[in-house]
Amino acid sequence: MEISITELMHACASVMEFSFEAAERRFSSSFRIPAPGIPITIGHIENALMRKRLGIVSEKDLVVWATMILLNDAYEINSSDEDVIAEWLNDFSFELDPFDNEKR
């Protein structure tokens, strides 16, 4: 959550394509998956929630961030907290409405 999704798209345009719009969620990459993967911990979830509460990121940003982690094999969820982290990421990605503010 340190850069915007637009900045990420431009920086990684040569190695990945993705779309997280309401009607389509897709991700494809042409880079070698790191081993071990980029770790995702409870701390990342807490940081994301804090940023949302403080208004630093929007609900749409939170949805896109969670969806990127779920669809991108470069990320590895911490095994000791896997169930909790996966549940939060799924809730962010599929239960929040990233386009709710755009309807108003």
C-alpha positions as CSV (number, residue, x, y, z in Angstrom):
1,M,0.0,0.0,0.0
2,E,3.0,2.3,-0.4
3,I,2.2,3.2,-4.0
4,S,-1.0,3.6,-6.0
5,I,-2.4,0.9,-8.3
6,T,-1.7,3.2,-11.2
7,E,1.9,3.6,-10.2
8,L,2.2,-0.2,-9.9
9,M,0.6,-0.7,-13.3
10,H,3.2,1.6,-14.9
11,A,6.2,0.2,-13.0
12,C,5.3,-3.4,-13.8
13,A,3.7,-3.0,-17.2
14,S,6.4,-5.3,-18.9
15,V,5.9,-8.2,-16.5
16,M,2.2,-8.2,-15.4
17,E,-1.3,-7.3,-16.5
18,F,-4.3,-7.0,-14.2
19,S,-7.7,-5.5,-13.9
20,F,-9.8,-5.3,-10.7
21,E,-12.8,-3.6,-12.1
22,A,-16.3,-4.6,-10.9
23,A,-17.1,-6.8,-13.9
24,E,-13.6,-8.3,-14.3
25,R,-10.9,-9.4,-11.9
26,R,-7.9,-10.9,-13.7
27,F,-4.1,-11.1,-13.1
28,S,-1.4,-12.5,-15.3
29,S,2.4,-12.3,-15.0
30,S,5.5,-13.2,-17.0
31,F,8.0,-13.0,-14.2
32,R,9.7,-15.7,-12.1
33,I,7.8,-16.2,-8.9
34,P,10.2,-15.4,-6.0
35,A,11.0,-18.3,-3.6
36,P,10.3,-17.7,-0.8
37,G,7.4,-15.4,-1.8
38,I,6.8,-11.9,-0.5
39,P,5.4,-12.5,3.1
40,I,2.1,-11.2,4.1
41,T,1.4,-11.0,7.8
42,I,-1.2,-9.9,10.3
43,G,0.8,-6.7,10.5
44,H,0.1,-5.9,6.9
45,I,-3.7,-6.4,7.5
46,E,-3.5,-4.1,10.6
47,N,-1.6,-1.5,8.6
48,A,-4.1,-1.6,5.8
49,L,-7.0,-1.2,8.2
50,M,-5.3,1.7,10.0
51,R,-4.7,3.5,6.7
52,K,-8.4,3.0,5.8
53,R,-9.6,4.3,9.1
54,L,-7.3,7.4,8.9
55,G,-8.5,8.1,5.3
56,I,-5.1,7.6,3.8
57,V,-6.5,5.0,1.4
58,S,-10.0,4.5,0.0
59,E,-12.2,1.5,0.2
60,K,-11.4,0.9,-3.5
61,D,-7.6,1.0,-2.6
62,L,-8.2,-1.7,0.1
63,V,-10.1,-3.9,-2.3
64,V,-7.5,-3.6,-5.0
65,W,-4.6,-4.3,-2.6
66,A,-6.3,-7.4,-1.2
67,T,-7.2,-8.7,-4.6
68,M,-3.6,-8.2,-5.8
69,I,-2.4,-10.3,-2.9
70,L,-4.9,-13.0,-3.5
71,L,-4.4,-13.3,-7.3
72,N,-0.6,-12.8,-7.4
73,D,1.5,-15.9,-6.7
74,A,4.5,-13.7,-5.7
75,Y,2.8,-13.2,-2.3
76,E,3.0,-15.8,0.4
77,I,0.6,-15.7,3.4
78,N,2.2,-16.3,6.7
79,S,1.4,-20.0,7.5
80,S,0.9,-19.6,11.2
81,D,-1.9,-17.0,10.6
82,E,-3.0,-18.2,7.1
83,D,-6.7,-18.7,7.9
84,V,-7.1,-15.3,9.6
85,I,-5.2,-13.5,6.9
86,A,-7.0,-15.3,4.0
87,E,-10.3,-14.5,5.6
88,W,-9.5,-10.8,6.0
89,L,-8.2,-10.6,2.4
90,N,-11.3,-12.3,1.0
91,D,-13.5,-10.0,3.0
92,F,-11.7,-7.0,1.7
93,S,-11.7,-8.2,-1.9
94,F,-15.2,-9.7,-2.2
95,E,-17.3,-8.1,0.5
96,L,-16.4,-4.4,0.2
97,D,-17.9,-2.4,-2.6
98,P,-15.0,-0.5,-4.3
99,F,-17.3,1.5,-6.5
100,D,-19.8,2.6,-3.7
101,N,-18.3,6.1,-3.5
102,E,-18.3,6.4,-7.3
103,K,-22.1,5.9,-7.4
104,R,-22.7,9.1,-5.3
